[in-house]
Structure formats: C-alpha cells, structure tokens
Amino acid sequence: MNNREAEMARVYRMATFAMLLLSAGAAGAADFPQPLPEEPVSTVTELPERYPDSWVFVHDLHFNSLPDGRAAIVDVGAENNNLRGQIPVAQFGNILPSTTRGEIYVGETFYSRLTRGERTDVITIWDTKTLAPKDEIVLPGGKRGLFVTLRNSLQLTNDEKWALVFNFTPGSSVTVVDLDGRKILSDIDLPGCSLVYPTGPRGFTSLCADGTMTSIALDATGKAGPAVTSEAFNTIDDDPLFMTPAMVGRTGWFVSFKGNLRAIDFAGAAARDLGGFAIPKQAGGEPEWRPGGWQVISADRAGLLYILMNPKGIEGSHKDGGTEAWVVDPKAKTVVRRIALKNHSVSIEATQQEKPLLVASRSDGSLDVYDAASGAFVRTVASVAHDPMTMTAAR
C-alpha cells in the first residue's frame, strides 16, 4: 500500500468512527430525551448579623506575603467546622468589627504594581452577614501607619459613627473618618505620640514618647478641640507599657514589660491615670516571669485579666511569647489562677461568654483553646492562619 492509499484508509476509519459516535449519541438521546436537572449545591451561606460570643477574629499578617494578609473568623467553641469565614486584610492592615452597625472595617494599603507603584490607602467596609465588600473610603496622603498590626491603630468613636486611623510617615497624626457620610472629617497632628484609644463621648487619647498621654476631644464636625496632656506615668526607659490594653468597660488595663499593671480611665473627655500595681510573682534572679508576646493581655466579661507570661524574661524578651497565662483579679490585686499552656504562644484573647474560653495563638498558625475558669485544655483549632498576630473576640 502506497502513502496515498494509507492516508485514504486512515480518513475512512476516522469517518466511520465519527458516524458510530453520532449514532450512539442519537440512541442515547432517544433513551434519555430530557437532560437531568441541575442539582442545587449549597456552597454559600450567610453568617448571623450578631456573631456568637464564642467567635474570634484572628488577624493573619501573613509575613511571607504581606499584600495577602487576611482575617479568619473562627468559632473556638465548636467541636468542628470552626472556620466560619475569611476576609482579606492587605499590606499591614488592621481589622475592626463594629458592635452595632453590622459592618467590619479594614484599614489597608494597595500598590498599583502589587509591591510598588501608586499607593492607595483605604478603609474597606465589609458586611458581617455576607462577608461581601460594601464600600471603601479612600484615605488621602498615603500616610496610614504601616507596621506589624496593633489593634489601636484603627478604632471607633462617637457611638461608632467615626473611625480613627493612626498615621505614621514617621510624623504621627490621626485621620477622623465619617462612616455614615463616607468622607474624611479632619487630620490631626500628634507629634511624638502613637496609636488611638477612644475617649469620652467623642474623642481619643494617644500615648506619647515622653511617658505622658494626650487626650483630644472632637467637636460635632470632627475637628480637634484643645489637647489635654497628663503627667508622665509610663516609664519608657526602664519599664514601658505594652501599647495594647485589655478593656474592662471604659478602663484600659495596660501591662508593662516587667509585669506591672496600670489602669487608665477613658470614660471622660480626658483620660485619667488610675495607678496600678505589680503582678504578684516569684521575685529575684534572672531569668524571671515577665509578660511576653504580641497581644499579651485580655479581659473577660467579669473583668478578670489574662496575661501571657514568659518564664525566661530578661531585657529584650518582651516579644518572645509565653508558656503560661496568669489570671489576675485587678480589684483584689491577686493572681487567682495560672494556666499552663500546652504550646508556646504569641497572643491570647478571652471570649466574652458567661463562661469564657481563653484562646492562645501559636506561631504555626494554630489556636489552643482553654476553659478560662479551670484552665483545662479544650481543643486545638489547627492551621487557621499563617501568622496569627492579634485576635479580637466578638462582642
């Protein structure tokens, strides 16, 4: 058989095979004249408008890919299916759930070429039920503070009508944002001061590098009134305060690097230093028990404080994490319980349930959950994040 005859034979075989397929399809269509209906597959569900008290926002900074940060919404009280949802929190972002508005606010930064190019800072507004983006408010000036996440770099004031954004260029300032009108109200310079703590009915306080704090009341238009600066109380050079407090009502409890507690009253127009006390602990020698980690203090609904403690505390160990959580009654000024953690942890957060749980985040991205009243280990929620730096309990 020559080449031409072989080619014709191949074409004939292909044509015959195609006709057989067509006839088989026709026979199949005769046997099943109507296609099967599509089966509905439920892959999307809405979350409750008010999250249960056992839910926690876990902020994943995602060090290996900072533009791809995110926040996981985790039910630490559930035996399984703990991950309830997730939203992006890009580029050294901050997450702030509202307690009254059915919204979650995210301060984040984008570049037109992902890691370079034109910079845009925004507050992205997410719906709590659908986890869909509702809107965004562009922040002017490219000055939103970009650093490892701290909860007090984005806060709410004026009955959650306004957001406060901390800026750092390295000049410090605060942008006041009207969440209803989706607009900027003012920019307020804060030379030498950092972060924001909602104060009074409509205002904020900032901690300053000289050990003082400055409180600024805002008028009805969001403009700054006179500043009130306290006496120095934060011993910056010897025993500075961690800058994220545990809130008990309008009182912020701060803990220092060496294990001293300080109460600040934020209820009035200007913050007031209420004094403090040393956490009772074994004295003498080094290393010693000291607070350590990123989010080192939390409070439950009853006002008990939980402090992440490191048994190898020395100068410079304040970011090392810890192996125990000490439960402190600030009224009695006593340690009422020491919870031995199964794993070295970097942050802690107490849920706001009547019977609270204590959540300890690990550097491998998992969460260990404990019964806060007894200290008993409850469960591990595995691999919910890459770098779980901060947590915020639903309220």
Long-range contacts (C-beta under 8 A, 24 or more apart in sequence): 46-129, 46-130, 47-73, 47-84, 47-85, 47-128, 47-129, 47-130, 47-131, 48-129, 49-102, 49-128, 49-129, 51-97, 51-128, 51-394, 52-77, 52-394, 53-351, 53-352, 53-353, 53-393, 53-394, 53-395, 54-78, 54-351, 54-353, 54-357, 54-394, 55-84, 55-393, 55-394, 56-349, 56-351, 56-359, 56-367, 56-391, 56-392, 56-393, 56-394, 57-95, 57-97, 57-104, 57-391, 57-392, 57-393, 57-394, 58-361, 58-367, 58-384, 58-385, 58-388, 58-391, 59-89, 59-93, 59-94, 59-95, 59-149, 59-385, 59-388, 59-389, 59-390, 59-391, 59-392, 60-89, 60-365, 60-384, 60-385, 60-386, 60-387, 60-388, 60-389, 61-92, 61-148, 61-149, 61-386, 61-387, 61-389, 62-385, 62-386, 62-387, 63-386, 63-387, 64-386, 66-91, 66-92, 67-91, 67-110, 67-111, 67-114, 67-115, 69-93, 69-108, 70-385, 71-95, 71-106, 72-384, 72-385, 73-131, 74-367, 74-381, 74-384, 76-351, 76-357, 76-359, 76-367, 76-369, 76-379, 76-381, 77-351, 77-353, 77-357, 77-369, 79-379, 82-381, 82-384, 83-381, 83-384, 85-131, 86-131, 87-126, 87-131, 91-146, 92-145, 92-146, 92-147, 92-148, 92-149, 93-149, 94-149, 94-150, 94-151, 94-153, 94-154, 95-154, 95-392, 96-151, 96-154, 96-155, 96-156, 96-163, 96-392, 97-128, 97-392, 97-394, 98-128, 98-156, 98-160, 99-160, 99-395, 100-159, 100-160, 101-160, 101-179, 102-127, 102-128, 102-129, 103-127, 103-128, 103-134, 103-179, 104-128, 105-154, 105-156, 105-163, 105-179, 107-139, 107-144, 107-153, 107-154, 107-165, 109-144, 109-146, 123-154, 123-163, 123-165, 123-177, 125-179, 135-182, 137-177, 137-179, 137-182, 137-183, 137-184, 139-165, 139-175, 139-177, 139-184, 140-175, 140-184, 141-167, 141-187, 143-167, 143-168, 143-169, 143-171, 143-173, 144-175, 148-294, 148-389, 149-389, 149-390, 150-195, 150-243, 150-244, 150-390, 151-244, 151-295, 151-390, 151-392, 152-195, 152-196, 152-197, 152-243, 152-244, 152-245, 153-195, 153-196, 154-196, 155-196, 155-197, 155-198, 155-204, 156-198, 157-198, 157-199, 157-202, 157-203, 157-204, 157-218, 158-201, 158-202, 158-218, 159-201, 162-202, 162-218, 162-222, 164-196, 164-198, 164-204, 166-194, 166-195, 166-196, 168-194, 172-206, 174-204, 174-206, 176-218, 176-222, 178-222, 185-221, 185-222, 185-223, 186-218, 186-221, 186-222, 186-223, 186-224, 188-216, 188-224, 190-214, 194-243, 195-243, 197-245, 197-252, 197-264, 197-266, 197-271, 198-266, 199-266, 199-268, 199-269, 199-270, 199-271, 200-266, 200-267, 200-268, 200-269, 200-270, 201-269, 203-269, 205-264, 205-266, 205-270, 205-271, 207-234, 207-241, 207-243, 209-236, 210-236, 211-235, 211-236, 213-264, 213-271, 213-273, 215-269, 215-270, 215-271, 217-269, 217-270, 228-269, 228-270, 230-270, 230-271, 230-272, 230-273, 231-273, 233-262, 233-273, 234-262, 242-291, 242-296, 242-297, 242-318, 244-295, 244-296, 244-297, 244-390, 245-297, 246-297, 246-298, 246-299, 246-305, 246-306, 247-299, 248-299, 248-303, 248-305, 248-330, 249-303, 253-297, 253-299, 253-305, 253-330, 254-297, 255-279, 255-291, 255-296, 255-297, 255-307, 256-291, 257-290, 257-291, 257-318, 258-290, 258-313, 259-289, 259-290, 259-291, 259-307, 259-309, 259-313, 261-305, 261-328, 261-330, 263-330, 277-333, 279-307, 279-326, 279-328, 279-335, 280-333, 280-334, 280-335, 281-326, 281-335, 286-313, 286-314, 287-311, 287-312, 287-313, 287-314, 287-317, 288-313, 288-314, 289-313, 289-324, 290-314, 290-317, 290-318, 291-318, 291-322, 292-317, 292-318, 292-319, 292-320, 292-321, 292-322, 293-319, 293-320, 293-321, 293-322, 293-345, 293-346, 293-347, 293-348, 294-319, 294-321, 294-346, 294-347, 294-389, 294-390, 295-346, 295-347, 295-348, 295-349, 295-389, 295-390, 295-391, 296-322, 296-347, 296-348, 297-348, 298-348, 298-349, 298-350, 298-358, 298-393, 299-350, 300-350, 300-351, 300-352, 300-356, 300-372, 301-352, 301-353, 301-354, 301-356, 302-356, 303-330, 303-331, 304-328, 304-329, 304-330, 304-336, 304-350, 304-372, 305-329, 305-330, 306-348, 306-350, 306-358, 306-372, 307-348, 308-345, 308-347, 308-348, 308-360, 321-345, 321-346, 321-363, 325-358, 325-360, 325-370, 327-372, 337-375, 338-375, 339-370, 339-372, 339-375, 340-375, 341-368, 341-370, 342-368, 342-377, 342-380, 343-368, 346-388, 346-389, 347-388, 347-389, 347-390, 347-391, 348-391, 349-391, 349-392, 349-393, 350-393, 351-393, 351-394, 352-393, 352-394, 352-395, 359-391, 359-393, 361-385, 361-388, 361-389, 361-391, 362-388, 363-387
